[in-house]
Amino acid sequence: MPVPRSDVDAGGPGRASVVRLWSLVAAFVLVTLVRSLQTGIPLRDPNGAILARRVLLTLGIFVVLLAVDAVRRAPAGSRTRARAVLLTLRHRWGARRLLLAAGALGAYHVVYFCYHNLKSWDVLNRPRDRLLLGWDRWLFLGHSPAVLLHDLLGQGVATYVLVGVYESFSTLVSVSFVAAVVLPDRIRDGYAFITSFVCVWILGVASYYAIPSLGPFHSAPGEFAGLPHTLVQDTQTLYLAQRTRLLADPSAHDAFAQVSAFASLHVGVTTVIVLMAWRLGLRRLAAVLTVFLCGTIVATVYLGWHFFVDDLVGLGIALVSVAAALRIVPLDGTWPRVFRPARSDGPPAGGRGRRERPR
């Protein structure tokens, strides 16, 4: 069953966009290396959790989504369904597209690795939580937004629901940035998505250094004393212990911190995903993710991870990140679909494929 040539190549990001993306990545790497020299702390990947394991996880998700995408795009009703899937896969994922996908995912992981090291070293700066507490009180007319949420939602079932929302963030991110490269028709759209992720991590760590902070759970612990014990408290205790460890002995091979409040990248990254889902025309998914985003905003404040102003700035960072990404990887005015009809990747069973208008 012959498969006609598609516009895979025409849907690429373009050499200039790739160069701009990797120039941004290279600049961020340089900043990270300079900061490493300033602190005297080498780049670290504790137990492979930040880079090595995540690269392997990405590879696994990539393979699974590749198979799902090929099955979805292969012509339905064919007697040689397996062969149709393989032909669709081969047609869609030539050497050029695979290299572009690897480049995009590689750029993401390099930036994510540098981001976490810079975040770790941010604990060397003096926290300014009192400033953020004051801003929150001013916005809520002298009240704590966390206490208001506890009074409104209670401190029972709502706690466990919001813990589930908050903790699902890492899974959402791990799947979404790979899906952004695999599922869209055009790899160019995936590059725009990945670039927005790159920008949000870079701007996010810049905000950490602008106003170093630990979060309400540390600066106003009494406000969260009534919450039932969950893994959130265990994680918060772990993060503070990591901070103490790094401050006591920065040269220790396992000294690595993960706590910073301003701004909330749980909110920032989720907002990027929502905005790009809308941009890709996934209205139903975007609507669901918008509800998830609202839950994330509530969870960050309710559980004491973030001040409300952290969430506001996280939203702003996301908007700037998407705008910057669409300058680095320009997209046309169309609203692409993640899944086109089967005829875009192969002819329907028993018939000839319709010719598509070139983009």
N, C-alpha and C positions, 0 to 999 in steps of 0.2 A: 504494500500500500504506500505509494509515494506521498511524501509530505511536502507541500509547497513551501518555498522560502517565505519567512515572515519578516516583520520589521524589527527583529531583535537588535540588529546592528543600529538601525535608525533610532531605536529607543535608548541608546547608550547615553551616558552623562556628558560625553564630549571630553576631549583631552584637557581643555582649559579648566573645566569643573574639577576633574580629578587632580590636576596640579594645584588648584586653589585649596581643595580639601587637604591634601597632604602637606601643603605649605603651612596650613593652620596647625596640623598635627605636629609637624616638625618644630614650629615655634613653641608649642606647648611643651614638647619634650625638652627643648632648650631651657625654658623657664624652670622646669622640674629639676634638671641637672644643676642649674645655678643655685636653686634653693637647697639642693642636696649638699652642695659644697659649702653653702653658708651655715647650714646646721651641723655639718660633719656627720650626717647620717646617710648611709647608702640606700639606694632603692631596695625595697624588700617585697617579697611575695610570700607572706607567712603560710607555710604548709601548702603552698600553691593555690590558696583560696581566692586570690585576686586575679591571677593571670592563667596559670597552667590549667587548673581544674575548669575554669570558665571557658577556656578555648576548647577543651574537650567536650564540655557540655554544649557549646555552640555548634560544634561539628555534628554531634548527635542530633540536635534539633534540626539542623540544616538538612541532614539526610532524610529525616522523617517528613519534614515539610516538603522536600523535593518530591518524595513519593506521593504525598497527598495531592500536591499541585498537579503532578502528571496524571494521576487518576481522574482528577476533576476536569482536566482539560481534554483528555482523550475522548474521541467520538463515542457516543453511547450506542448500544445496540449492536456492536460489532461482534462477529463470531470469533474474531481473533483479538479479544479485548486486551490480553496481556501484551501482544505484539504492538497494538495501538498505543498502549501506555509507554512502552519502551521507545517507540518511534517519536512520540510526543516529547519524551524526556530528552532524547538525543537531539531532536530538532531545536528544542527550546534552550538547552544547556550545552552550547558549544564551548570551545576553549576560551573564546573571548569573554563570553558572559560569566563563565566560571572564574576567570581571572579578575574581572571587575567585581564580582561578588566577594571574592577572597580579599581584594583590596579594601572594599568598604568595611567588611567585618574586621579586618586587621586594623584599620584606622580606629574603629570603635574600641577595640581591646587595648591598643596602645594608649589612647586617651584615658580610658577607664583605669588602667594601671597607674598612670601618672597622677590622675585625680586622687586615687586612694592614698598614694604616698604623700602628696601635698596636704591632703586632709589630715593625715596622721601627724605631720609636722606642725599643723596649725595649733595643736594643743600647747606648743611652746609659747604661744602668745597669751597675754593676759585676758581672761574672759570678761565680757562686758554685759553680763546678763541683767544687771540692775537697769541698764539703759532700756533693754527690750521689755523688761517687766513694766517699767514706767510708761512706755509707749502703749502697751496693751491696756493698762489701767486707764490711760487717757482716752483711748478709743472706745472703751466700754464704761465711760463715766465713773471711774473709780472702782469698777468691779473686775474680778478675774474671769476671763472668758471660760477657763476650764471649770471653775466652780459653777458658773451659770449653766454650762452643759451638764455637769453632774446633777444639778437640781432639776434640770429639764428632762433628762433621759434616765435618771436614776443611776445607781452604781451596782447593778446586778447583771441582767441579761445583756444590756447595752454594752457593757465592758467586753464581754466575750465576742459579740458581733463585731465591734470595732477593732479588737485585736486581730480577728480574722481578716478584716479588710486591710489593716495596716501590714500584716505579715505576708499577704499575698502579693505585695508590690514586687518583690524580687522575682517571683515567678512570671508576673506580667512583663517585666522588663526583659528577662532572659528569652522569652518567646517572641516578644513583639519586635525587637530589633532584627532578629533573624527572619521573621515573617516579612518584615518590611523589604528585605532583599529578595526573598524567594517568590512571594505571591504576586506582586504587581506585574502587569504586562510588560512594562518598560523598566529596565534596570535603573534608568534615570530617576524614576520616582523613589526607588529604594535608596539611591544615593542622597536624594534630598532628605529623606527620612533619617538616614544615618548621620548626615551632616547636622541635622537639628539636634540629634542626641549628643554629638561631639560638642556642639556649642553650649548645650545646657550643662554638661559636666564642667566645661571650662569656666563658664560664667558662675556656676554654682560654687566652685572652689574659690573663685575670686571673692565671692560674697562672704565666705568663711573668714577670709583674711581681712576683709573690710570691717566686720564686726565679729570678732571671735566670741563664741558663746557655747554653753553646754546644754541648755534647755531648762524648761520650768521644773522638770522632775528633780533637778539638782538645786536650782536657786529658790524654788518655792515648794519643797517636798511635802509640807503639811497639807497642801491643796489636794494631794493624791493619796493621802494616807487611808482614805475610806474605800479605795478601789480594791476588789478582790485580787489575791495574788495570782498572777499569770506569768507566762514566759517573758512578758514585757519588763517586769521588775527584775527578773534574772538577767536579761540583756542589758538593762540600764546599769545594774551593778557591775556586770562584766566590763562594760565600756569605761566606767569610772576607774575600775581596777587597771585596765589597759593604759589609761591616761597616767595614773600614778606610777605604773611600771616604766613607762617611757620617760617621764619627768625624772624619775630616780636614777635611771641608767639608760640614756639614749643609745649607748653603744651595744647594748644587749641584742643578740641576734633576733630575739623574739619580741622586741619592743616595738609595738605597732598599735596606734590608737585609731578609733573609728567614731568619735563623738564630736559633732558640730551641729549647731541648731540653725543659725542664720546663714542662708535662707533654707527653706524646706525643699529639698530636691525630690522627696516623695511627691510633693505637689507639683514641682516644676517638671519633672520627667513625665508624670502622668498627664499633665496638661499638654506636653508636646505630643504624646501618643494620641490624645483626643483630637488635637488640632490637625495632625497629619491624617488621622482616620477620616475626618471631615474632608480634607484635601483630596483623599483618594476616593471619595464618593461613597464611603461605607457608612451610610447614614444610621442604620440600625445599630451597628457596632459602636459608632461614635456616640449615639444616644445612651447606650448601656454604659460606656466608658465615662460619659459625663456624670452619670449617677454615681459610678464608682469614685470619680474624682471628688464629688461632694462628700462622699463617705470618708475619703482619705483626709480631706481638710478637717472634718469633724474629729476623726481619730487622732490626728497629730496633736490637736489641742487637748482633747479629752484625756488622752493617755500621758500627757506631759512631755511628749517628745519635742514639741515646738511651741513657740509663741505664735499668736495669731498674725503678728506682723511678718513672721517668717513665711507664713503661707501666702500672704499678699505679695511679698517680694518673689516668692517662688513662681507665682502666676506671671508676674512681670518678666522674669527671666525666661520663662517658656515662650512668651510672645516675642521677645527680642531674638531668642534662639531660632525660632521658626522663620522669622523675617530675614535673619542673617543667612540661614541655610538656603532660602530661596533666592538669595543674591549669589551665593557661592555656586549653587546648582540650579540655574534658572529652569523653570517649567513653563510650558506653554499655557494658554488660557483654558485648555480643556480640563474636564474633571474625569481623569482616567478611572476605570474600574479595575479592581483587583483581579477579578475573573471575567474574561471575555467568553463569548460563546465558543463552543468547541471548534468552530470553523476557523478561528484565528490561528490555531496551532495545528490544524490538520483537517482534512475533508471529512464530512460525515460518512458513516458506513454506507457503501453502496452508491455513492454519488460524488460529484465533483465539488470541490470547495469553491465558495464564492470569493471573488477577488475583492480585497479591501482597499480602500483609498489610502494612499501613502500619507504618513504623518509628516 
